[in-house]
């Protein structure tokens, strides 16, 4: 039987996406999504901060339209990777985003200017 790795989350961005390009020219954006959940058996809520990675055209769209506090729904898969820091092996979990839907009202305030800044040449 094939395994299934599918994640759907709704939350708010903790900061604007960080955009960069790989040496081969592929766009990649990273951001953290604050997702609330209820404590088991309690009415109080806790917040998880989940790292999200977005590639190529969707990364450019996220960079252009998403801002701190924006409510979004992301769909993707859970990915783990290992790395070494200070001689210690560590494991990181992140969501590899394949779909993104902006939620909230169209007039929702943004921290970003209405026109994106043009790169200087």
C-alpha positions as CSV (number, residue, x, y, z in Angstrom):
1,X,0.0,0.0,0.0
2,X,1.3,3.5,-0.9
3,X,1.8,5.9,1.9
4,X,0.0,9.3,2.0
5,X,1.7,12.5,3.0
6,X,-0.9,15.3,2.8
7,X,-1.1,18.4,5.0
8,X,-3.7,21.2,5.0
9,X,-3.2,24.1,7.4
10,X,-4.9,27.4,8.0
11,X,-3.0,30.1,9.9
12,X,-1.4,33.5,9.8
13,X,2.1,34.4,8.6
14,X,4.4,35.5,11.4
15,X,6.4,37.6,9.0
16,X,6.6,38.4,5.3
17,X,8.0,35.5,3.2
18,X,11.8,35.4,2.8
19,X,12.5,35.1,-0.9
20,X,15.7,33.9,-2.6
21,X,16.9,32.2,-5.8
22,X,19.0,29.1,-6.1
23,X,22.2,29.2,-8.1
24,X,20.2,27.6,-11.0
25,X,17.6,30.4,-10.8
26,X,14.7,28.7,-9.1
27,X,12.7,30.8,-6.7
28,X,12.2,29.7,-3.1
29,X,10.3,31.4,-0.3
30,X,10.2,30.5,3.4
31,X,7.8,31.7,6.0
32,X,6.4,30.5,9.3
33,X,2.7,29.9,9.8
34,X,1.1,30.4,13.2
35,X,-1.6,27.7,13.6
36,X,-3.8,27.5,16.7
37,X,-5.0,24.3,18.3
38,X,-6.8,23.5,21.5
39,X,-5.1,21.8,24.3
40,X,-6.5,18.3,24.8
41,X,-9.4,18.4,27.1
42,X,-9.2,22.1,27.6
43,X,-10.7,25.2,26.2
44,X,-7.4,27.1,26.0
45,X,-5.6,27.4,22.7
46,X,-2.0,26.9,21.9
47,X,-0.2,28.1,18.9
48,X,2.3,26.1,16.8
49,X,4.7,27.9,14.5
50,X,5.2,25.8,11.4
51,X,7.9,26.4,8.8
52,X,6.7,26.4,5.2
53,X,8.8,26.2,2.0
54,X,7.4,27.2,-1.4
55,X,9.1,26.8,-4.8
56,X,9.1,28.4,-8.2
57,X,6.1,30.5,-9.4
58,X,4.1,29.9,-6.3
59,X,7.1,31.2,-4.3
60,X,7.1,34.4,-6.3
61,X,3.3,34.8,-5.8
62,X,3.7,34.3,-2.1
63,X,6.5,36.9,-2.0
64,X,4.4,39.4,-3.9
65,X,1.0,39.1,-2.1
66,X,1.6,37.6,1.4
67,X,2.4,39.8,4.4
68,X,2.8,39.4,8.1
69,X,-0.6,38.5,9.7
70,X,-2.2,37.4,6.4
71,X,-4.6,34.5,6.9
72,X,-3.8,31.7,4.4
73,X,-4.7,28.0,3.7
74,X,-1.7,26.0,2.5
75,X,-1.7,22.4,1.1
76,X,1.4,20.4,0.8
77,X,3.4,17.6,2.4
78,X,5.4,17.1,5.5
79,X,9.1,17.0,4.9
80,X,12.0,16.2,7.2
81,X,15.6,16.9,6.7
82,X,18.7,16.4,8.8
83,X,21.7,18.7,9.2
84,X,24.6,19.1,11.6
85,X,25.1,22.1,13.9
86,X,27.9,22.4,16.4
87,X,28.8,18.8,15.9
88,X,25.3,17.6,16.7
89,X,22.9,15.9,14.2
90,X,19.6,17.7,14.1
91,X,16.3,17.1,12.4
92,X,14.0,19.7,10.9
93,X,10.4,19.4,10.0
94,X,8.7,21.7,7.4
95,X,5.8,21.8,5.1
96,X,6.6,21.7,1.4
97,X,3.7,23.9,0.0
98,X,2.1,23.0,-3.3
99,X,-1.1,25.1,-3.1
100,X,-1.8,28.4,-1.3
101,X,-5.2,30.2,-0.9
102,X,-5.4,33.7,0.6
103,X,-8.2,33.9,3.2
104,X,-9.8,36.8,5.0
105,X,-11.5,39.9,3.7
106,X,-10.2,41.6,0.5
107,X,-9.7,44.9,2.4
108,X,-7.6,43.4,5.1
109,X,-4.8,45.7,6.1
110,X,-1.3,44.9,5.0
111,X,2.2,45.8,6.3
112,X,3.5,46.0,2.7
113,X,3.1,49.0,0.4
114,X,0.4,48.7,-2.2
115,X,2.9,48.7,-5.1
116,X,5.9,46.3,-4.8
117,X,9.2,48.1,-5.0
118,X,10.9,47.9,-8.4
119,X,14.5,46.5,-8.4
120,X,17.1,49.1,-9.1
121,X,19.3,48.5,-12.1
